[in-house]
């Protein structure tokens, strides 16, 4: 709500700035009736010009968060809705950090990490399940899901665009989990096959970005 947004805004700082964002009036109007929406705090965050960088640590790697922090970017505070997410004081050059290439953490917007909370509130994660990430590249959703499902569960990370499969496979490989399969067929085929057993559901959420350590608004599906 309001207090969480304001707390995040006040506590975080960044040495890298973007141009302030002018929010469209229709967008503000569409949010007015949403419970917990605070127009003043929302505008303040988006018009500040600050770029906030966040990462999510890999629980499969035997590294404490303080030891796996990216070089050049200190930890600024935990992401409230993520078990392994942290904000950074500034954005470092991730491609120069060996731990990034080793899969010790994944660069991801804090808002995207809210998927963890959504899954925890709707799925019984104590049971073995099958999960389909239908549009998985570059791997942010899949690495997050793999971190919260049981070892007996199965995650199918699918990408329908062939040119994006390689970066997905690379990130899944770096993440280092044995219960993930990377595929490339049409989603309808996978849904038919997965429904033959216990099936948690298909996630058709647009992914973004194909460059390591960078984000993009490019839609994958």
Rosetta blueprint (number, residue, H / E / L):
1 X L
2 X H
3 X H
4 X H
5 X H
6 X H
7 X H
8 X H
9 X H
10 X H
11 X H
12 X L
13 X L
14 X L
15 X L
16 X L
17 X E
18 X L
19 X L
20 X L
21 X L
22 X L
23 X L
24 X L
25 X H
26 X H
27 X H
28 X H
29 X H
30 X H
31 X H
32 X L
33 X L
34 X L
35 X L
36 X L
37 X L
38 X L
39 X H
40 X H
41 X H
42 X H
43 X H
44 X H
45 X H
46 X H
47 X H
48 X L
49 X L
50 X E
51 X L
52 X L
53 X E
54 X E
55 X E
56 X E
57 X E
58 X L
59 X L
60 X L
61 X L
62 X L
63 X L
64 X L
65 X L
66 X L
67 X L
68 X L
69 X L
70 X L
71 X L
72 X L
73 X L
74 X L
75 X E
76 X E
77 X E
78 X E
79 X L
80 X L
81 X L
82 X L
83 X L
84 X L
85 X E
86 X E
87 X E
88 X E
89 X L
90 X L
91 X L
92 X L
93 X L
94 X H
95 X H
96 X H
97 X L
98 X H
99 X H
100 X H
101 X H
102 X L
103 X L
104 X L
105 X E
106 X E
107 X E
108 X L
109 X L
110 X H
111 X H
112 X H
113 X H
114 X H
115 X H
116 X H
117 X H
118 X H
119 X H
120 X H
121 X H
122 X H
123 X L
124 X L
125 X L
126 X L
127 X L
128 X L
129 X L
130 X E
131 X E
132 X E
133 X E
134 X L
135 X L
136 X L
137 X L
138 X L
139 X L
140 X H
141 X H
142 X H
143 X H
144 X H
145 X H
146 X H
147 X H
148 X H
149 X L
150 X L
151 X L
152 X L
153 X L
154 X E
155 X E
156 X E
157 X E
158 X E
159 X L
160 X L
161 X L
162 X H
163 X H
164 X H
165 X H
166 X H
167 X H
168 X H
169 X H
170 X H
171 X H
172 X H
173 X H
174 X H
175 X H
176 X L
177 X L
178 X L
179 X L
180 X E
181 X E
182 X E
183 X E
184 X L
185 X L
186 X L
187 X H
188 X H
189 X H
190 X H
191 X H
192 X H
193 X H
194 X H
195 X L
196 X L
197 X L
198 X L
199 X L
200 X L
201 X E
202 X E
203 X E
204 X L
205 X L
206 X L
207 X L
208 X L
209 X L
210 X L
211 X L
212 X L
213 X L
214 X L
215 X L
216 X L
217 X L
218 X L
219 X L
220 X L
221 X L
